Amino acid sequence: MLCLAQEIQKLREQLAARLLDRRADRLERKDRGEHGALSCGFTPHANKTEYQIPDHHKDQHAMNTHIVRSAILALLGVALAGCAGPGHTAAQNPTDAKGSTPTASPGAPLATDTPGPYKVEAQPPADSCHYRVVDAAAGRVLPDPVCTPGVRNSAVTQATIHETICTSGWTKTIRPPEAVTGAEKQSNAKSYGFHGDWKTAEYDHLLSLELGGAPNDPKNLWVEPNRAGATGVNNTKDLVENALHAAVCKGTVTLDAAQKAITTDWTTAVLTLGLPSISASDHEAPADSGNG
């Protein structure tokens, strides 16, 4: 429906442009005196008080009607083909100053990964991923939705949360070793073209381990820039992860809802789920042991 609405809007704009062109043409011909003294377009009948439209205006009206009908049929055909056709692709959304990045399909289900023996995973090519900047100074930055859409851990489901993520210390048992993530962080920084403060940038799980994120899938990890003035890797997203984790374990929100909210836009996840707002007064407070 959104695609069809966009095509209809294009139709309106094109028709408006056509009408304006026609109106300008009529005014120009009027100025040249092509319509004679009765330039208003009406000629009187003899001995009658009625008026009739001259033949040249009838022809003009027929031409305009044909143009409008042709435009409607053509654009509706494009709309139907573009919205329902098998080759339809996702719209492009703006990202940062570097331009636009293709987005994952809205509402698309997250992929699932089964953790295995950890090894250094290949990262996207250099400069192929682009941050989406909400507020750089506040550290409100989103990852590229194609490079880092988020991936689930197959071991964590709504039925297993109390044996997995809601058990204290569980995430430590699945966290990859630094020897693996350290090398991946170096490569991923090149993927994103990151040149910021290395000591405050976290190699972050978009879908955190405490929310059932895959531990070492490259589509769930990214070098996350921190806010201005940060002295360590802890950041505002950690507070969001902790709030969602608590809500899931209390049964306030479902695991699926929390996962979708944080992978779609972690900066609005708390608001989206209707949870109490988070105080950002203590950004450096240690995050929960199961954070991203």
C-alpha positions in Angstrom: 0.0 0.0 0.0 2.9 2.4 0.7 4.3 1.8 -2.7 1.0 2.4 -4.4 0.5 5.6 -2.4 3.9 6.8 -3.6 3.0 6.1 -7.2 -0.3 7.9 -6.8 1.5 10.9 -5.4 3.8 10.9 -8.4 0.7 10.7 -10.6 -0.7 13.8 -8.9 2.5 15.7 -9.3 2.8 14.8 -13.0 -0.8 15.7 -13.7 -0.4 19.0 -11.9 2.6 19.8 -14.0 0.7 19.0 -17.2 -2.2 21.2 -16.2 0.2 24.1 -15.4 1.9 23.7 -18.7 -1.4 23.8 -20.6 -2.6 26.8 -18.6 0.6 28.7 -19.3 0.2 27.8 -23.0 -3.3 29.2 -23.1 -2.3 32.4 -21.4 0.6 32.9 -23.8 -1.8 32.4 -26.8 -4.2 34.8 -25.2 -1.5 37.4 -24.9 -0.7 37.0 -28.6 -4.4 37.6 -29.4 -4.9 34.2 -31.1 -8.4 34.1 -29.6 -9.5 37.5 -30.9 -11.7 39.9 -28.9 -13.6 37.1 -27.2 -10.5 35.6 -25.7 -12.4 34.2 -22.8 -13.3 31.3 -25.1 -17.0 31.7 -25.5 -18.9 32.8 -28.7 -22.6 34.0 -28.6 -25.4 32.4 -30.7 -27.3 34.7 -32.8 -30.5 35.9 -31.1 -29.8 33.7 -28.1 -28.5 34.4 -24.6 -26.7 31.1 -24.2 -23.0 30.5 -25.0 -21.3 27.5 -26.5 -17.7 26.3 -26.3 -15.8 27.0 -29.6 -14.6 24.0 -31.6 -10.9 24.7 -30.9 -11.6 24.5 -27.1 -13.5 21.2 -27.6 -10.5 19.8 -29.3 -8.2 21.0 -26.5 -10.5 19.5 -23.9 -10.5 16.2 -25.7 -6.7 16.3 -25.9 -6.4 17.0 -22.2 -8.8 14.2 -21.3 -6.7 11.8 -23.4 -3.5 12.9 -21.7 -5.0 12.4 -18.2 -6.4 9.0 -19.0 -3.2 7.8 -20.6 -1.1 9.0 -17.7 -3.4 7.3 -15.1 -3.3 4.0 -17.0 0.5 4.1 -17.4 1.3 5.1 -13.9 -1.1 2.6 -12.3 0.6 -0.1 -14.4 3.9 1.0 -13.0 2.5 1.1 -9.5 1.1 -2.4 -9.7 4.2 -3.8 -11.3 6.5 -2.1 -8.8 4.5 -3.0 -5.7 3.5 -6.5 -6.5 6.0 -7.7 -9.2 8.5 -10.5 -8.4 11.4 -8.1 -9.0 10.4 -5.5 -6.4 13.3 -4.4 -4.2 13.5 -2.7 -0.8 13.4 1.1 -0.8 16.6 3.0 -0.1 16.8 4.9 3.2 19.1 7.7 4.0 22.0 7.0 6.4 24.8 9.4 7.1 26.7 12.0 5.1 28.2 9.2 3.0 24.9 8.6 1.2 22.3 5.9 1.2 22.5 2.3 2.2 20.0 -0.4 1.2 18.0 -1.5 4.2 16.8 -4.9 5.3 13.2 -5.5 4.6 11.0 -4.0 7.3 9.8 -6.7 9.6 12.0 -9.3 8.1 12.7 -12.2 10.6 16.2 -12.2 12.2 18.5 -15.0 11.1 19.5 -17.6 13.6 23.0 -19.0 14.3 24.1 -22.1 16.3 27.2 -21.3 18.2 30.1 -23.6 17.5 33.9 -23.6 17.9 35.0 -20.0 17.7 37.3 -18.8 15.1 38.1 -15.4 13.5 35.3 -14.7 11.1 35.7 -12.9 7.8 34.3 -9.3 7.9 32.7 -7.2 5.1 35.1 -5.4 2.6 36.7 -2.2 3.7 34.5 0.9 3.6 31.5 -1.2 2.5 29.5 -0.5 5.7 28.0 2.8 6.8 27.0 4.1 10.2 23.6 5.8 10.5 24.2 8.8 12.8 21.3 9.9 15.0 23.4 12.0 17.4 27.2 11.5 17.2 28.1 13.5 20.3 25.7 11.5 22.4 26.9 8.2 20.9 23.6 7.5 19.3 24.8 5.7 16.2 23.2 2.7 14.4 25.0 0.1 12.4 24.5 -0.6 8.7 21.3 -2.7 8.4 22.8 -4.9 5.6 26.2 -5.5 7.2 24.9 -5.8 10.7 21.2 -6.7 10.8 21.5 -8.8 14.0 21.4 -12.6 14.4 19.8 -14.8 17.1 21.3 -17.5 19.1 19.4 -20.7 18.4 19.8 -21.9 22.0 17.7 -18.9 23.3 14.0 -19.0 22.8 11.0 -17.8 24.8 10.7 -21.3 26.3 14.4 -21.4 27.4 15.0 -17.9 28.7 15.1 -19.1 32.4 17.7 -21.7 31.6 19.8 -19.3 29.4 19.8 -15.5 29.5 17.8 -15.2 32.7 20.4 -17.3 34.6 23.1 -15.2 36.1 26.5 -15.8 34.5 25.2 -17.8 31.6 26.4 -15.3 28.9 30.0 -15.8 30.2 29.8 -19.4 29.1 29.2 -18.5 25.5 31.3 -15.3 25.0 34.0 -15.7 22.4 37.6 -15.3 23.6 39.3 -11.9 23.1 41.9 -13.5 20.8 39.0 -14.0 18.3 37.1 -10.8 18.8 40.2 -8.6 18.9 41.2 -9.7 15.4 37.7 -9.3 14.2 37.4 -5.8 15.6 40.4 -4.7 13.7 38.9 -5.9 10.4 35.4 -4.7 11.2 36.8 -1.2 11.9 38.0 -1.2 8.3 34.6 -2.4 7.1 33.0 0.6 8.7 35.8 3.0 8.0 36.1 3.7 11.7 38.8 6.2 12.7 37.6 7.3 16.1 38.9 6.6 19.6 39.9 2.9 19.7 39.9 2.7 23.5 36.2 3.8 23.8 34.8 2.0 20.8 33.1 -1.3 21.7 33.1 -4.4 19.4 29.4 -4.7 20.1 26.8 -7.4 19.6 23.8 -5.5 18.0 21.6 -8.2 19.5 23.3 -8.6 22.8 24.1 -11.9 24.4 21.8 -11.2 27.2 18.9 -10.8 24.7 19.7 -14.0 22.9 22.2 -12.7 20.3 24.6 -14.9 18.3 28.0 -14.8 20.0 30.3 -14.7 16.9 28.2 -14.2 13.8 29.7 -11.3 11.7 26.3 -10.0 11.0 25.7 -9.4 14.7 28.9 -7.6 15.5 30.1 -4.1 14.7 32.6 -1.5 16.0 30.3 0.9 17.9 31.4 4.5 18.3 31.0 6.0 21.7 29.8 9.4 22.8 32.0 12.4 23.1 34.0 12.5 26.4 33.7 8.7 27.1 36.6 7.2 29.0 35.8 3.5 28.4 33.8 1.2 26.2 30.6 1.3 28.3 27.9 3.3 26.6 24.2 4.1 26.5 23.3 1.1 24.4 24.5 -1.1 27.4 21.8 0.5 29.5 19.2 -0.2 26.9 20.2 -3.8 26.7 20.0 -4.2 30.5 16.5 -2.6 30.6 15.2 -4.9 27.9 16.9 -7.9 29.5 15.2 -7.2 32.8 11.8 -6.7 31.1 12.1 -10.0 29.2 13.0 -12.0 32.4 10.2 -10.3 34.3 7.8 -11.2 31.6 7.0 -7.6 30.8 7.8 -8.0 27.2 8.4 -11.1 25.0 11.9 -12.1 23.9 10.8 -11.6 20.2 9.5 -8.1 20.8 12.7 -7.1 22.6 14.9 -8.5 19.9 13.0 -6.8 17.1 13.0 -3.5 18.9 16.7 -3.3 19.6 17.8 -4.5 16.2 15.5 -2.1 14.4 16.7 0.9 16.3 18.3 0.6 19.7 18.0 4.4 20.4 14.2 4.0 20.4 13.8 0.5 21.7 12.8 1.5 25.3 10.1 3.9 24.0 8.9 1.4 21.4 8.3 -1.2 24.1 6.6 1.2 26.5 9.3 0.8 29.2 10.3 3.5 31.7 12.8 5.9 30.3 16.5 5.3 31.1 18.6 7.9 33.0 21.8 8.6 31.2 23.4 10.3 34.2 25.9 7.5 34.8 27.1 6.3 31.4 30.2 4.7 32.8 28.4 2.4 35.3 29.4 -1.2 34.6 26.8 -2.9 32.5 25.3 -6.3 33.3 27.7 -9.2 32.9 25.6 -10.4 30.0 25.7 -7.2 27.9 26.7 -6.9 24.3 
